[in-house]
């Protein structure tokens, strides 16, 4: 299947406020395997924004290029030795991320050293005629399998603890499971639904001001995600040309999906034998799978009420497709992702997902992500050095949602909360659902006011 390969010249300026120099950005043609620290990470798509932020923080400003094919990415840059150690004279950093299938592939393949296909910079340089051309954004149509090479990833990321993807105990004994960050989940709806809700709630239609963000009660959210074919007018009073509620959810291998099941909607785990916070409750609605953007576009054309999307990118693509078709759809995404063109996050029970509401204990719809490290065989020195830098840099700069309020205060902050950021604490994240031993447990209730 043909997929689109995108190359984007990335400056750390977008992340860290450092000036970019695109002329000095490393392209695939300048990649040198003997001069590069090669890093392989697999797992959650919802955490890719934070992973990108952290990885770019290890780069010299203006030297990074990002290559993507659907849910596959690789960042190539000149490494900043003040941010990452262990370079031993090498100057290049290549961070490969396999995000196909989501969090589940940040668990079992790490535990069992199962090879996964990662983008290969040598194949990109030779297999895509435009991959080394000048410019900041180049798209090439390529067959994905011609641009990848299988590799074993020693590091994985999951939106929830690995036990959600297998038996609750005794399944992932070869993993060191560490809390990575708190992730604030949202409730995205297509713009046609967003504006219909604004009209029904006497808000300014089309406004992106914080005061005009519409809301849905959690009981209505639960009905949308557990009862197929619901009506917008019956549930919310909103008037849409197409009154049917469409759902853009994630696949069962997704940690985002597990968080919605365990924390937001509160259903049983759709992954067989996996840890479940609830039993004997209605199941989450399900539909056909969409493995890439092309599949999402085809499946989300109005012929399916529910679509199981492989990655967060496909959920966003599905929502955009529904919006283009004037359909009201609801999705499953974290507040790291923001789109004002085709969809927006709404409030739940009158509260938007931001730091302030977490701190006040009024927005409990968040989860703890896990960093999973293979224990045997032990990870190599390069991955060890990257892990140290990654943990220090991950989520140090929060994602800011433009409609959550003032970006100068906690009212405007969303996305991920690093273990030490915001609060200044060095002993852990006070919103974490980890138990007293530090073990990740997303079935624990949200913590009270801090």
ZATI-881030 format. One record per atom (N, C-alpha, C, O): x, y, z. Coordinates in steps of 0.02 Angstrom, whole numbers, plus 50000, padded with zeros to 5 digits. Example, Ala and Ser with C-alpha at 12.3 -4.5 7.8 and 13.67 -1.06 7.14 Angstrom:
2
506604971650390506154977550390506604983550390507124983450423506424988850354506844994750357506455000250394506705005750402
END
This chain:
450
500424994050000500005000050000500445006250000500925006750039500285011049955500675017149952500515021650011499925022550028501025024250042500935029050096501335035250079501765035050035501205040550113501555046750099502145047550146502075046850207502715049050117503325050450156503405057950158503445061250107503435060550217503525067750226504195069150258504385065750306504535074050234505155076350265505055083550285504875087750243505175085050348505065091750373505695094150408505925091050455505975099650385506555102550419506315105450485505885109850486506585102950539506345104950605506885108850641507465106750644506705114550667507145118250711506925117450782506325116850796507395117450827507205117050897506835123350918506535123650972506875128550876506525134750893505795133550907505505136650952505475129150869504765127850879504635124850948504085125350974505145121650976505075118351041505395122451096505105123351150505995124851084506375127751139506565135051128506935137951168506315138151075506455145151065507145146651039507385152251046507485141651010508165142650982508095144050908507685140950875508495148650882508445150350811508635144450767509085140550785508295143950709508435138350664508885140550608508895146450590509265135950579509675137150521509565131450473509985126850469509005131450434508835125750393509385123750344509415117850326509805128450324510335126750276510815121650305511155118050267510865121150370511335116550401510985110250427511305106050460510345109650412509985103750436510245097550401510375097550340510315092150439510565085850411510005082450371509445081750396510155080350311509685076550271509905069250270510455067550293509475064950243509635057750240510285056450201510645051750217510435060650152511045059550112511675060950152512215058750132511615064650208512205066150249512275061250307512755061650346511795056750313511815051850368512435047450361512595045050307512765046350418513375042150420513305037350479513345039450537513195030950465513045026050517513605025550569513465024650628514235026250547514785025650594514865031850637515215031750688514545037350617514595043650653513945045450689513865051050712513485040550694512835042050723512685037650784512845031750785512365040750834512065036950888511365034950866510945039350854511245028450858510615025950833510165023750891510355019650933509565026650894509095025250948508445022550919508185025250870508185017150950507555014150926507065013850985507205010851037506485016950975505955017151025505305015250991505175017350934504885011351024504235009650996503685011051046503815011951106503065011351021502505012051067502035017751051501905019350993501775020951104501205025551101501285031151051501805034451049500775032151009500765037950965500585044251002500815049750984500175043651054499955049551091500535053251123500485059151138501085049651134501665052651167502185055151118502725057351138502035054851053502535056751003502715064151005503285065950989502255068351026502415075451032502945076451086503435080051076502835073351143503325073851197503995070751179504525073451196503975064951143504595061751122504965066251073505575066951077504595069351027504925073950980505225079851016505795081651002504855082851063505125088451101505785086651135506275090351132505775080851169506365078751206506945077251159507515079251172506805073751104507335072051057507635078151024508245078551017507215082951004507465089050973507875093251022508315096951002507715092551086508105096151137508815093351142509255096651171508935087351116509605084451115509985086351052510555084051042509685090451009509985092350945510255099450947510005103750984510755100750908510975107550896510435111050856510165108250808510255117150876509705120750845509775121250769510305122950744509225119850734509205120450662509525114950622509605115550562509705109350655510055103950618509615097850607509855092950577508985097950629508575091850627508125091550566507835096550545508065085550539507555083950490507145078050517507415073650551506505078150502506065072750522505775069550459505515072950415505815062950456505525059150402504975054750430505065051550482504395054550396503845050550421503515046650365503475048950308503275040750382502815036850341502265034550388502365029950428501675037750382501115036050425501335036350499501495041750523501355030650534501525030550605502255028550616502425025850669502685029850567503395028650574503765035250568503595039350525504265036450611504645042750608505375041450622505555036550656505795045850597506505045950617506735053250615506625056850567507065055350669507355062050674508105061350666508415057350700508405065350623509135065350613509385072450625509125077250597509915072950666510165079550682510895079150705511165073650713511195085050714511845085450747511725085350822511365089550849512035080650856511915079750928512235085350968512775087750952511875087351021512125092351068512425088651128512055086051170513075088551132513415084851185513295087551254513455084151303513005093551259512835096251325512165093551350512005094251409511785090351305511125087751323511115080151326510705077251362511545076851288511555069551288512285067251290512705069751252512425062551334513105060051341513225053851299512785051651262513835051151305513985044851272514115045251198514125040051165514215051251171514315051751099514985048951076515045046651019515485049151119516145046251103516395048751035516615044750994516375055151024516645058050963516155058250905516285061650855515595054850910515105055050855514715061550857514625064550910514485063750800514145070250796513405069750778513035074550787513185064050752512495063450730512065059450779512305054850812511425061350784510935057750824510355055950779510065060250746510185049450778509615047150738509135043450785509295038150811508545046450796508045043550841507475040650799507125044450764507395034150801506885030650762506295029050807506385026550863505675030350784505075028950823504595024750782504385026750728504425018850808503915014550779503275015450819503245013550877502765018550788502145020050823501545016150796500985017350817501665011650750501115007750721500785003550776501124999950812500125004150783499765000150832499745003150902499345001050943500175008150915500145011650979500515008251036501025004851025500265009251096500615007351158500784999951161501304998051189500354995651133500494988451136501164986551108501474981851131501384990351057502044988951027502604992251067503194991751047502444995451121502954997851168503004993351228503324995051278502684987451223502664982751279502944975851259503514974351275502544971751226502754964951209503384964651168503824960551183503474968751116504094968451077504714970251119505264967851105504624974551170505194976351213505334970451260505914968351267504814967851290504894962351338505204956251305505614952751335505014954851243505224948651209505734949651153505884945051116506004955851147506504957351095506254955451026506614952250987505644957251010505344955850945505534961450897505384967350911505844959850840506034965050792505414968450762504904965250750505474974950749504954978850717505254982750659505854984150659504864984350608505124988250552505204995650570504714998950588505814998150564505945005150577506185008450512506495005150470506045014850503506285018450444507045018250441507385019150492507305017150382508015016450370508255022550330508035023650274508695026550360508925032750327509295031350262509255035450216509655025850258509995024050195509485022750140509575025050084508955019050156508445017650107508045023850089507845024650031507935028250137507595034550122508005038650073507735041350025508655039050085509095043150042509095040549971509115044449923509075033849962509115031049895508435029549865508365029049804507925028849907507275026649883506765032049872506215030749848506945038249889506485043849879506865049449845507315052449876506695050849783507085055549743507115062449775507605066049765506605064449812506575071149840506835071549912506815076849943507065065849938507225065650010507805070250029507845072250087508235071849982508815076049999508775082849965509255086749967508215084449935508145090849902508085096549952507935095350011508205102649928508165108349973507435109849989506985107949951507315113250044506635115150063506475112550132506825108450160505935115050158505745113150226505225107650229505145104550281504875106150174504375100950175504325097750107504165100950057504475091350106504465087550043504075081150053504175077650102503635079750006503235073550010503425068949952503485071149895503515062649969503655057649918503165051849928503035049949985502915049049876502485043149881502915036949875503235035849823502925032949927503345026949929502965021049958502485022049995503175015049942502925009149975503305008450041503915008150041502935008150096503255008250162503785002950171504315004350199503654996950147504114991350159504794992450126505284989350146504824996850075505464998050042505905002850081506485003850063505635005850133506005011050170506155008950242506395013050281506035002750259506135000550328506624994650332506734991050284506904993850391507324988150408507124986050479507034990250522507064979550491506854977250557507424978150607508004976750594507224980550666507694981650721507334979950786506724980150790507714978150837507444977050904507494983450943508034986350948506934985850971506934991851012507024990051085506624986251112507534992751119507624991451190507174995651235507094994251294506875001051206506465005651245505765006151215505685006351153505255006451258504565007251235504185012051279504365013051337503665014951251503235019651288502525017151283502295015251229502165017151338501455015451337501075020551378501305022851430500475022251355500065027151390499835024651458499675028551503499825018051466499635014851529500145009451545500585008051504500095006451604500565001251622500474995151577499924993751554501014991351563500994985651518500464980451534500244976951489500264979851597499794974651616499114975351580498724970651578498974981251554498354982151516498364978251450497844977251419498954976051430499024972451366499184965051376499404961751329499074962451435499184955351449498884953751517498544957851547499014947751540498774945851606499024950851658499584953251652498614952551709498814957651757499474956351793499814961051812499654950051801500284948451836500664943151797500364938951764501314943451802501734938151775501844938151700502164933551674501594943251665501664943151592502304946751568502664944151526502434952551596502994956551572503544956951625503684962151654503844951251637504354950651690505034953151668505484953851709505114954551603505754956751577505774964351565506194966851528505304967851597505264975051587505384978751652505134976851705505774984151648505804989151701505274994351682505344997851632504744994851723504184999251708504225005351754504165004651814504325011251724504405017351763503885022551743503705023051684503625026351791503185031851773503565036951731504135038651746503255039251677503585044051633503285051051641503655055851650502635051551638502315058051644501565057051653501305051651639501235062251677500505062251678500265065251612500515070351589499785061951582499515064051517498795066151526498385062351551498625072251506497945074751511497565072851447497765074951392497035069051454496635067051397496065071951387495825075051435495855072651324495335077451308494725074051279494645067951284494295078051249493705075451215493615079351151493275084551150493905076951095493865080551032493205079050995492985073350994492915084150966492325083350924492445087250859492835092050859492115085250806492175088950743491905096050751491475097350794492155100550710491945107550716491195108450705490895112850737490885104450661490165105250652489785103550716489285106650732490035098550753489735096850818489895102150870489475104050910490515104550869490735109750916490295115950911490075118650961490165118150849489765124150839489035122950854488685127350878488795116950840488095115250857488005115150932487485117350958488505112750969488475112851042488505119951068488155121651116488915124151036488935131251056488245134451049488025138151093487915133050993487255136050981486755133551033486355137451059486785127051048486305124051096486425126651166485965126751207487045128751181487225130951249487275138551254487545141151303487005142051203486985149351203487675152551208487765157551242488155149451176488835152051172488935155251103488535154151058489455159151096489595162451032489835157250982490375154450989489435156050931489595150950882490205152950841490235158450814490685148450838491305149650800491855152750842492425153050819491695154950902492205157950946492685152650972492475147050988493325154450978493815150051008494035152651077494525150251105493675157551103493825159951170493665154651222493215150551212494045154651275493955149551327493245149451354492965144051368492935155251360492255155651389491735152451343491185150951365491915151451279491435148751231491555141451214491265138851166491985138051252492085130851240491475127151267491325127651327491125123351225490535119751249490725113851294491305112051299490205110951325490335105551372489875099651359489345100351329490095093751381489675087751379489715084451448490255083751476489145082251476489165078651539489495071851529489455068951475489825069251581490165062851574489665057251559489845052251528489045057951581488545052851565488405052651490488295047251462488395058351458488295058651386488915055851350488845052151301489505057551374490125054851345490105047251348490285043851300489905044551405489875037251414489375034151364489505028851336488815037451355488305034851308488575034851236488465030151199488925040151217489205040551150489695034951135489725032351080490095033151186490625028151177490395021051191490785016351180489795020051216489575013251231488935011251196488735005351198488605015951163487975014451129488005016951057487975023051044488065012351011488135014150940487515017550913486945015850930487625022550869487075025750834486675030650874486075031550863486995033950922486635038850963486475045150923486745046250869486025049250951485795055250918486065061450954486025061951015486355066150916486605072250946486035076250978486115078851034485465076650944484915080650971484635077551035484485081151083484575070851036484295067651095484765068051155484535068951211485415067451142485905067451198486095074351221486215075451280486115079251174486405085751190485955091651175486085097151199485425090651135485015096251115485295100051056484995104851033485875097951030486195101250974485865099150909485645093350901485825103750861485515102450797486045102050742486385107050728486125096050712486585095050657486205092550596485685089350604486465093950537486145091350476486105083850478485595080950460486655080650499486665073350510486655072450586487145074150620486115069650612486015069350685486385063550719486375063050780486705059250680487025053250707487705054750738488085058750711487855051650794488505052250826488985047050796488855041050800489525049450766490055045150740490635045050791490745049950826490995039450794491525038650843492175036850809492215032050770492705040750822493385039250798493795037150858494075041350894493825030650870494195027950928494865025050905495025025350846495245022250952495875019050937495805011450937495295008750958496315008050912496335000850912496434998250983496635001951027496284991750993496344988851060497074988451084497184987651144497554989051039498254989051060498484995951083499074996851098498035000751084498205007651100498145009051175497645007251206498635012451202498605014651271498105020251281497785020751333498025024451230497505029551232496825026251240496405028551279496705021051201496075017451206495985014351276495445014651304496525011551303496485008651370496325014051423495965012751471496595020051412496465025451460495735027651456495415028851508495465028151396494755029851390494325024551422493835026151455494505018151412494115012751442494175012751518493675011751553494785013751544494895013051615494775019351656494605018851715494845025251625494815031551663494235036051643493905038951686494115036651578493645041751554492945038851547492465041551576492875033451507492215030651494492035025251546491445024251561492545021951573492475016751623492085010751596491525009351617492415007251550492145000951523492654995451538493204996751563492474989351522492944983851528493494984651475493384987851423494074981751487494634981851440494464977651379494284971851385494524980751319494384977051258494944972551236494874968851188495524972751272496084968451255496014961951294495994962151356495974956251261495864949851296496374948651352496974949351341496134946851410496544944951469496924950851499497274949951549496854956751472497224962451499496914965051564496334963851579497324968651601497094971751663496494976151648496484979751598495994975851690495394979851681495194983151747495194979851799495044989551744494824993051804494104991551821493894992351879493724989351771493004988251782492784981851747493064979951695492304978551774492014972551744491254973151744490974977351780490924968951705490194968751702489884975451684489354977251709490224979051640489974985351616489914985151540490224980751508489534989651509489484989651436490164990351403490604993651429490234987151345490864987351309490914993951270490414997051254491524995851255491655001551212491444999851141491584994351118491125004451106490905002951038491515001650994492055004551006491444997550943492004995650900491774995150828491184994050813492254995950783492114995550711492704993050673493154989950703492734994150607493294991850567493934995650583493905001150610494494992550567495154995550582495375000250526495214999150468495745005350545496065009950497496805010350515496985013450565497225007250474497935006650491498355012650472498885013750501498115016650424498495022550402498005027950381497395026950384498275033650358497845039250340497375037650282496805039750281497635033950232497205032150176496615027950199496045029050179496765023150243496225018850269495745022850311495135021650308496005027650350495565031850392495105036050348494515036850364495375038750294494965042850249494405038650219493845040950212494565032450200494065028150169493545025750220492945025550205493785023950280493325021150330492895026450363492345024950387493125032750363492775038150397492385042450347492315048550357492145039350293491775043050242491025043250256490635045550214490815040850315490115040950333489785034150329489225033250352490145029250301489855022550294489925018450358489575013350366490365020650404490465017050468490335021850526490595027450527489925019750573489795023850631490385024150679490505029150712490775018650681491365018250725491945015750684491875011250643492535018650696493155016450663493695015750716493795020250756494045010050716494615008750761495255010950726495475007650679495545016550747496115019450713496775017150744496825016450805497275015950701497915013250725498295018150768498585016150819498295024550750498665029550786498265035750800497715036650774498535040150843498195046450857498135050650794497645054250785498625050050749498595053650686497995051550645497685055650611497835045150647497255042650610496595045050642496115046450606496575045450708495975048250741495865055450717495305057250699496395059350718496345066350695496135066650622495715070750603496425062250581496255062050510495525060050501495175062850459495295055250541494605052950538494125058650556493625059650523494285062350610493865067950630493835073250576493305075950562494415074850546494425079750492493985077450433493625081450404494025070950417493625068250362492875068750378492485070750335492685067050439491985067650459491765074950455491205076450433492195079550477491995086550477491895089050406491425092850392492325086950360492245088850290491565086450263491265089750221491345080650288490695077950268490125080550310489565077850306490245085750351489735088850394489425083850443488825084150458489835079250468489595074350516489865075850586490435077850594489435075050636489635075950705489975069750731489655064550737490615070150748490985064350773491355066250836491535072050847491465061250878491835062050940492435057250937492385051850908493005059250966493605055150960493955053851025493705055851078494525050651021494935048751080495645051351069496035048351032495815056851102496475059951093496695063151159496285064751202497345064051167497595067851223497595075251205497505077051147497695079451255497725086651243498395088851215498505094851205498845084151202499455085851165499285087951094499615092251065498765084851066498575086250997498015091450995497535091051033498095096250950497625101650943497495102850869497965102950830496865103850850496695105350781496125110250782495595108750810496205115950750495665120850747495315120750679494805123950670495585116950631495305116750564494705112050560494195113850531494775106050588494245101050581493935098650646493395095850645494275099850702494005097450766494295101550823494805104950816493975101150880494215104550940494035100451002493565096551000494395101451056494225098351120493655102251153493635108351150493195098551185492665101751224492785100351298493225096451316492385103351340492415102151412492055095751429491625093351392492235092851486491855087351516491605089751584492005092051625490955089151595490655091751658490845099051671490935101051728490895102851617491045109951624491785111551633491955117451638492205106551634492925107651646493335105851586493225100651554493825110051570494285108651516494905105251545495065106251604495235101151505495825097651530496445101951531496785102651480496585104951588497195108951595497475108151665497175104951708498055111051676498415110151740498005112651799497975109451851497685118351790497315121251845496775116551870496705115551930496395113751824495845109351844496095102751873495755099751916496675100351850496965094551882497165096151953497035092251999497475101951963497705103752029497125104752077497185103552137496555107052050495975108152093495565101852104495095101752143495775096452069495425090152078494755089752041494355085252055494635094351994493995094451959494025091251890493505090551857494615089351868494685086051803495085079651813495695079651811494725073951824495075067751841495255063451780495485057851788495165066251720495255062151660495975062651634496105065551581496415059851672497125059651654497405052751670497095048951708497975051151643498295044651656499045045251660499325050451642499355040051685500085039951690500375035651634500195029851626500835038551597501195034851545501785031151576502055033251627501985025651544502535021551569503105021351519502995020951459503715021751545504315020651505504545013551520504705011951577504565009351468504715002251476505405000651448505545001851389505834997951490506514996451471506634988951476506484985851527506904986051423507084978951425507644977751475508134981551477507564972551517508074971151567508594966151543509194967051556508394960851508508854955851482508704954451409508124952951392509214954851365509874957551380509834964951395509394968551370510294967251436510284974251458510364978851398510694977151349510054984751402510114989451347510834991751339511214991751387511024993551279511704995651264511825002751291511365006151314512445004951287512645011351315512295017151280512115022051312512205016651214511875022151177511165023151201510945028851213510785017651207510095018351230510075020451304509605023851325510565018451342510615020651411510715028151416510405031451458511155030851373511285038051373510665041851350510495047051377510335039251298509735042551273509195042451326508845047451335509115036951362508595036451412508695041651467508225044751490509315042551489509465047451541509255054451518508935058151554509455056151456509285062751429508535063451417508245068651430508225058151393507515058151378507105059451440506645063651439507255056051494506875056951556506965063951583506505066751613507555066851574507685073551599507335078951558507135084151584507245077551493506985082651448506245081751431505925086451407505975075751443505285074351422504795078951458504805079551520504365082051419503825086251445504065091951489503695094251532504675094351478504905100151516504575106551491504565111551527504315106351430503955112151403503255109951384503165106651333502765111651424502085109251413501795111451346501985116751320501355107451319500985109451260500465114551280500135113851332500395119851241499905125051257499325124751209499425125051148498725124151235498135124051193497875131151185497745134451234497805133551123497625140651113496935142451138496795148451146496485137651149495815139351172495685137451244495115137651266496205135651281496105133551350496155139451398496085138451459496255145451373496325151151417497005154351407497335153151356497205158451454497835161951448498425157151448498475152951493498855157751398499445153351395499985155651443500505152351450499875161151478500365163551527500265160351595500685161251640499715156751604499585153751668499415146351659499375143951602499305142851714499115135851710498455134851674498315129251651498045140051669497405139451635497495137451562497045134351533498065139051533498165137551462498595131551449498725129951391498825128151501499295122651492498935115951491498485114751531499135111751445498835105151440499365100351416499965101751423499165094751387499655089951361499925085351414499555081851447500595085351422500915081051470501215085151527501405090851518501255082051585501565085151644502155080951664502075075251685502755083751657503355080051675503385078751749503045081851789503815074051767503845071951837504035077651884503825077651941504435082351859504665087751903504445094651880504525099551916504165095051820503985101651794503345104151827502975100251858503225110551820502645114151847502695114851923502685120551948502755109351959502755109852032503445111352060503505113852116503975109852022504645110752046504875105352093505435105652119504455100252105504645094752149505165090252115505185089752054505565087052155506065082352129505915075252150506285070652131505395074152187505245067452212504665064152175504475058552193504405067452124503865064252087503315069152069503305074852092502865066852028502315070852003501725070152053501475064552062501495075552083500985074952134500305072752108499865070752146500205073052041499575070752013499605063351992499105060551971500185060451998500285053651973499815048652007499655049352067499585043651969499175038251997499605032552022499335027352041500265033352024500705028152049500545026652122500325030952160500645020252141500515018452211501095020352255501565023552233501065018452319501575020552367502265017952351502765020852372502305012452312502955009752293503225012952230503785011452209502825017252198503025020452136502805016652074502955018852018502455011152083502215007252025501625010751993501185013352027501625010851925501075013951888500445009851896500445003751887499895013251914499255009851922498695014651902498455018551943498495014251838497995018951813497285017351836496815020951819497205011851874496545010451903496445014251969495885014451994496975017151996496905021052057496495027352043496575030251989496085029652089495685035652077496125041852071496685042052095495855046852038496215053252033496335055952103495935054952148496895059252111497085061852176496705068252193496475071652147496645069852256496265075852276496665082252263497185082152230496405087652287496705094252276497415094452303497565091652356497855097952265498545099052288498665106452298499215108452317
END
